[in-house]
Amino acid sequence: MGGVPLDENIFQPYLKSKSLFKRNREILRPSYIPDELPHRQQQISQLAAVLATALRGDRPSNVLIFGKTGTGKTACVKYLGNEIKKADATSNRVNFFYMNCEVVDTQYGVLQNIGNRLISDFGERIPFTGWSTERLYNIFRERIEDEGKVNIIVLDEIDKLVYKSGDDILYHLSKINDDLVKAKVSLIGISNDLTFTEFLDPRVKSRLGEEKMVFPPYNAEQLQDILNQRAKLAFEDGVLEPSVIPLCAALAAQEHGDARRALDLLRVAAELAERNHDDKITEAHVYKAKNKIELDCVTEAIRTLPTQSKLVLMSIIINEEKGRERLTTGDVYEIYRELSRAVGVSVLTQRRITDLISELDMLGIIHARVKSFGRGGRTKEIELSVPPHEAKKILEEDEMLQGLKNFKPKTQTTLI
């Protein structure tokens, strides 16, 4: 019999092999902020010029920063936050608060989060829920005023906050300076959605966008510089084949110059090489990393689908397992109705299922194209864009859908 000897710990083979990393692999994660940010000096200088007034005790203008994912927006703002803390070490005039609004996405959450950072006595801390908005806002304002500092509040992915909770919090924060005497508040909003400001009250939009910045995508050459900088810090000498970084950069440049994707490709390629006990990271590892990252994205997308969308996807999989090609919305709907009844959820209309099919198409889980059939009208031809076995396995992790493992459809649809 093969496998690990009984007297050896299961992790020993992995710990015995030499690591390709010389330092913490977190260096290859987007969250790591290096001492220098290649190809973003112009943006850093522009934002520093705005924020410098805080170090003199004055309120900086509010700033909205736009740019696609992986263009260095968050990294630059966090970098400047660190620089402000260094410059302010003696005078202690500035508070710098960073929040990701994908995590903290309510008015209560934002005020509670910042308020508690200003409260040292645990017994006086603001609870997670239970206070009225008015009480919470008053406590928040009092804490800010008592400190008497310039407060720079960064709301990363600010669009998530607006779409989830509206613009009330932005209204309050953007006019809070009217209620303060000693303290000052300045806002920095970061978003990859240029259209979210259309959902703001005109007064909020005007106050929030006193200054605007747009971060351009990186090109392949710039991505190579970013990867080379991180690779020198992260890897042992000689473990990277020369073509690996150019390949990671080229693949990421195809996806709107996304530095996050470039870093993920390099890190995952290195981890795959290490797990395989290879002493070099090669192009083959990069392509495997690309496939793994894409599969992980699809897995997460399927896992987080609402129940009704999962049933629609399961209906498509069952149809394909039956060898049906050229699936139509009608084919999917017939199986969907049976599945809904089997798990005890309400059956949606065919029109609503058509909408859910479009959403699955947008996520890249299926491919649906509209086909015309002369006087017979139009329908969607549907096919999976992901391996059916993998997709089904993920769906069956859902407790509600586990009873469908041995499902046999009664319906026999007639294909158009």
C-alpha positions in Angstrom: 0.0 0.0 0.0 1.2 3.5 -0.8 0.7 6.7 1.1 2.3 8.3 4.1 4.1 5.9 6.5 2.2 5.5 9.8 5.0 7.0 11.8 5.1 10.1 9.7 2.8 13.1 10.0 0.7 13.7 6.9 2.2 17.2 6.5 5.9 16.1 6.6 6.3 15.6 2.8 5.2 19.2 2.2 7.3 20.6 5.0 10.4 18.7 4.0 10.4 20.2 0.4 12.2 23.5 0.0 9.8 26.5 -0.3 9.9 28.6 -3.4 9.0 31.6 -1.2 11.7 33.4 0.7 9.3 35.7 2.5 5.6 35.8 3.4 3.5 34.9 0.3 1.1 37.7 1.3 3.5 39.9 -0.7 1.8 38.5 -3.8 -1.7 39.4 -2.5 -3.4 42.7 -3.6 -3.8 43.7 0.1 -0.1 44.0 0.6 1.1 47.7 0.3 4.7 47.9 -0.8 7.0 50.9 -0.1 6.7 52.0 -3.7 3.8 51.7 -6.1 5.1 51.5 -9.7 3.3 53.6 -12.3 1.1 55.4 -9.8 3.3 58.3 -8.8 1.2 60.8 -10.7 -2.0 59.7 -8.9 -0.3 59.6 -5.5 1.1 63.1 -6.0 -2.3 64.4 -7.1 -4.1 62.9 -4.1 -1.3 63.9 -1.7 -1.7 67.5 -2.8 -5.4 67.3 -1.8 -4.8 65.6 1.6 -1.8 67.6 2.7 -4.1 70.3 4.1 -5.1 67.8 6.8 -1.6 67.9 8.3 -2.1 71.7 8.7 -5.3 71.1 10.6 -7.6 72.1 7.6 -10.3 70.0 6.0 -9.2 68.5 2.6 -11.8 68.5 -0.2 -13.9 65.4 -0.6 -12.6 63.1 -3.3 -14.3 60.5 -5.6 -11.9 58.0 -7.1 -12.9 55.9 -10.1 -11.2 53.1 -12.0 -11.7 49.4 -13.0 -10.8 46.6 -10.6 -7.0 46.2 -10.1 -6.0 49.7 -11.2 -4.3 50.6 -7.8 -7.1 52.8 -6.3 -7.2 51.1 -2.9 -3.4 50.6 -2.8 -2.7 54.2 -3.4 -5.2 55.4 -0.8 -3.9 53.0 1.8 -0.3 54.0 1.0 -1.2 57.6 1.5 -2.9 56.7 4.8 0.3 55.2 6.0 2.3 58.3 4.9 -0.2 60.6 6.7 0.2 58.6 9.9 4.0 58.9 9.7 3.9 62.7 8.9 1.3 63.2 11.7 3.2 61.2 14.4 4.2 64.2 16.4 1.3 66.7 15.9 -1.4 64.0 16.1 -3.9 66.1 14.2 -5.4 63.5 11.8 -7.5 60.4 12.1 -7.5 58.1 9.0 -10.4 55.6 8.8 -10.6 53.0 6.0 -13.7 50.9 5.4 -14.7 48.4 2.7 -18.4 48.9 2.0 -18.8 45.4 0.7 -18.3 44.4 4.3 -19.8 47.4 6.1 -22.7 48.3 3.8 -25.3 50.1 6.1 -25.5 53.6 7.6 -25.6 52.0 11.1 -22.5 49.9 10.3 -20.4 52.8 9.1 -21.2 55.1 12.0 -20.8 52.3 14.5 -17.5 51.2 13.0 -15.9 54.6 13.1 -17.5 55.6 16.4 -16.1 52.5 18.2 -12.6 53.2 16.9 -12.8 56.5 18.9 -14.0 54.8 22.1 -11.3 53.3 24.3 -13.7 52.2 27.1 -15.2 48.8 26.0 -18.2 49.4 28.2 -19.2 52.5 26.3 -18.9 51.0 22.9 -21.8 51.2 20.4 -23.7 47.9 20.0 -24.0 46.2 16.6 -27.7 46.9 16.5 -30.4 48.5 18.6 -29.8 52.2 18.6 -31.9 54.7 16.6 -30.1 56.5 13.7 -30.5 59.8 15.5 -28.9 58.6 18.7 -26.1 56.9 16.8 -25.4 60.0 14.7 -25.3 62.2 17.8 -22.9 59.9 19.6 -20.7 59.7 16.5 -20.7 63.5 16.1 -19.9 64.0 19.8 -16.9 61.5 19.6 -15.6 63.2 16.5 -15.9 66.7 18.1 -14.3 65.6 21.4 -11.2 64.5 19.5 -11.0 67.8 17.6 -9.1 66.3 14.8 -9.3 66.2 11.0 -11.0 62.9 10.1 -10.4 61.4 6.7 -13.0 58.7 6.1 -12.3 56.3 3.2 -15.3 54.4 1.8 -14.0 51.8 -0.5 -16.6 50.3 -2.9 -18.8 53.1 -2.0 -21.3 52.1 -4.7 -22.1 48.9 -2.7 -23.2 51.1 0.3 -25.4 53.3 -2.0 -27.0 50.4 -3.8 -27.7 48.5 -0.5 -28.6 51.4 1.8 -29.2 54.6 -0.2 -27.4 57.9 0.2 -28.6 58.9 3.7 -25.2 58.2 5.3 -23.4 60.2 2.6 -25.8 63.0 3.2 -25.1 63.1 6.9 -21.3 62.7 6.6 -21.0 65.3 3.8 -22.8 67.9 5.9 -21.5 67.0 9.3 -19.0 69.8 9.2 -21.9 72.2 9.6 -22.4 70.7 13.1 -18.8 70.7 14.1 -16.6 73.4 15.7 -13.2 71.9 16.5 -13.3 68.7 14.3 -13.4 68.3 10.6 -14.5 65.5 8.3 -13.3 64.7 4.8 -14.6 61.8 2.6 -12.8 59.7 0.0 -15.1 57.4 -2.0 -13.6 54.6 -4.2 -15.6 52.9 -6.9 -15.2 50.9 -10.1 -18.8 51.9 -11.1 -18.9 55.3 -12.8 -22.7 55.3 -12.9 -23.4 55.0 -9.1 -23.5 58.8 -8.6 -26.6 58.9 -10.8 -28.4 57.4 -7.7 -27.3 60.2 -5.4 -29.3 63.2 -4.3 -27.9 66.2 -6.3 -26.8 67.9 -3.0 -24.9 64.8 -2.0 -23.4 64.4 -5.4 -22.1 68.0 -5.4 -20.6 67.8 -1.9 -19.1 64.3 -2.4 -17.5 65.1 -5.8 -15.5 68.2 -4.9 -12.5 66.5 -6.5 -12.6 63.5 -8.9 -9.9 61.2 -10.1 -9.9 58.4 -12.6 -7.2 55.6 -12.5 -6.4 54.2 -15.9 -5.8 50.4 -16.4 -2.2 49.2 -16.4 -0.7 47.9 -19.7 1.3 44.7 -20.0 4.6 46.4 -19.5 3.5 48.2 -16.4 2.1 44.9 -15.0 5.5 43.3 -15.6 7.1 46.0 -13.5 4.6 45.4 -10.6 5.2 41.7 -10.7 9.0 42.0 -10.9 8.9 44.2 -7.8 6.8 41.7 -5.8 8.7 38.7 -7.2 12.1 40.0 -5.9 10.6 40.3 -2.4 8.6 37.1 -2.4 10.7 34.4 -4.2 14.0 32.6 -3.8 16.5 33.4 -6.6 16.2 31.3 -9.7 12.8 29.7 -9.1 11.0 31.7 -11.8 11.4 30.8 -15.5 12.0 34.1 -17.4 8.7 33.8 -19.4 6.5 33.5 -16.4 6.1 37.2 -15.4 5.6 38.3 -19.1 2.9 35.6 -19.4 1.1 36.6 -16.2 1.2 40.3 -17.3 -0.1 39.5 -20.8 -3.0 37.4 -19.5 -4.0 40.1 -17.0 -3.6 42.9 -19.5 -6.2 41.2 -21.7 -8.6 41.6 -18.7 -8.5 45.4 -18.6 -5.1 45.7 -17.1 -6.0 44.1 -13.7 -3.0 44.1 -11.3 -5.0 41.9 -8.9 -5.4 39.2 -11.5 -1.7 39.4 -12.4 -0.7 39.0 -8.8 -3.2 36.1 -8.3 -1.9 34.3 -11.4 1.7 34.5 -10.1 0.9 33.5 -6.6 -1.3 30.6 -7.5 1.2 29.4 -10.1 3.9 29.4 -7.4 1.6 27.5 -5.0 0.8 24.9 -7.6 4.5 24.4 -8.3 5.3 24.1 -4.6 2.5 21.6 -4.0 3.8 19.5 -6.9 7.4 19.6 -5.3 8.6 21.4 -8.5 11.8 23.5 -8.1 10.8 26.0 -10.8 7.7 28.0 -11.7 6.9 27.5 -15.4 4.4 28.7 -18.0 2.5 25.4 -17.5 1.9 26.4 -13.9 0.6 29.8 -15.0 -1.9 28.2 -17.3 -3.0 25.8 -14.6 -3.4 28.8 -12.2 -5.5 30.6 -14.8 -7.9 27.6 -15.0 -8.0 27.2 -11.3 -8.8 30.9 -10.7 -11.5 30.8 -13.3 -13.0 27.6 -11.8 -12.9 29.1 -8.3 -14.7 32.2 -9.5 -17.4 30.1 -11.2 -17.7 27.9 -8.0 -18.2 30.9 -5.8 -20.7 32.4 -8.3 -22.8 29.1 -8.3 -22.5 28.7 -4.5 -23.9 32.1 -3.8 -26.8 32.0 -6.3 -30.4 32.4 -4.9 -32.4 29.2 -4.6 -34.5 29.9 -7.6 -31.5 30.5 -9.8 -29.9 27.3 -8.5 -33.1 25.4 -9.6 -32.9 26.9 -13.0 -29.3 25.9 -13.4 -30.1 22.4 -12.1 -32.8 22.2 -14.8 -30.3 23.0 -17.5 -27.9 20.4 -16.2 -30.5 17.7 -16.1 -31.6 18.5 -19.6 -28.0 18.3 -20.8 -27.5 15.0 -18.9 -30.5 13.6 -20.9 -28.5 14.4 -24.1 -30.7 17.2 -25.2 -29.0 19.8 -27.4 -30.4 23.2 -28.4 -32.2 23.7 -25.1 -35.0 26.2 -25.1 -36.5 28.3 -22.3 -39.5 26.0 -22.5 -37.4 22.8 -22.0 -35.8 24.4 -18.9 -39.1 25.7 -17.5 -40.7 22.2 -17.6 -37.9 20.6 -15.6 -37.7 23.7 -13.3 -41.4 23.3 -12.4 -40.9 19.7 -11.3 -37.8 20.6 -9.3 -39.5 23.4 -7.5 -42.4 21.2 -6.5 -39.9 18.5 -5.4 -38.1 20.8 -3.0 -41.3 22.7 -1.9 -40.6 26.2 -3.3 -43.1 28.4 -5.2 -43.0 28.1 -9.0 -42.1 31.3 -10.7 -43.6 32.3 -14.1 -41.9 31.5 -17.3 -41.2 35.2 -17.9 -39.4 35.4 -14.6 -37.4 32.2 -15.4 -36.3 33.9 -18.7 -34.9 36.8 -16.6 -33.0 34.3 -14.3 -31.6 32.6 -17.4 -30.3 36.0 -18.6 -28.7 36.6 -15.2 -26.9 33.2 -15.4 -25.7 34.2 -18.9 -24.3 37.4 -17.5 -22.4 35.6 -14.8 -20.8 33.4 -17.5 -22.3 30.1 -16.1 -24.4 29.5 -19.2 -24.5 30.8 -22.7 -28.0 31.8 -23.9 -28.6 33.3 -27.4 -31.9 34.4 -28.8 -33.0 32.4 -31.9 -35.8 33.3 -34.3 -38.1 30.5 -35.6 -40.0 32.4 -38.3 -43.6 32.7 -37.4 -43.0 30.5 -34.4 -41.5 33.5 -32.6 -38.3 33.8 -30.7 -36.7 31.8 -27.9 -33.4 31.3 -26.2 -31.0 28.5 -27.0 -29.2 27.6 -23.8 -26.1 25.6 -23.1 -23.8 25.3 -20.1 -20.5 27.2 -20.1 -19.1 25.2 -17.1 -18.5 21.4 -16.7 -22.0 19.9 -15.7 -20.5 17.4 -13.2 -18.7 20.2 -11.3 -21.7 22.5 -11.4 -24.0 19.8 -10.1 -21.6 18.9 -7.3 -21.6 22.5 -6.1 -25.4 22.8 -6.3 -25.8 19.6 -4.3 -23.9 21.2 -1.4 -27.1 23.3 -0.8 -29.2 21.5 1.8 -32.4 22.4 -0.1 -31.2 20.7 -3.2 -29.6 17.6 -1.7 -32.9 15.7 -2.2 -32.5 16.1 -5.9 -29.5 13.8 -6.3 -31.7 10.9 -7.6 -34.2 13.1 -9.3 -35.8 11.7 -12.5 -37.8 14.1 -14.6 -41.3 13.0 -15.7 -41.6 15.6 -18.4 -40.7 14.7 -21.9 -40.2 17.9 -23.8 -40.4 18.3 -27.5 -37.5 20.1 -29.0 -38.2 22.8 -31.5 
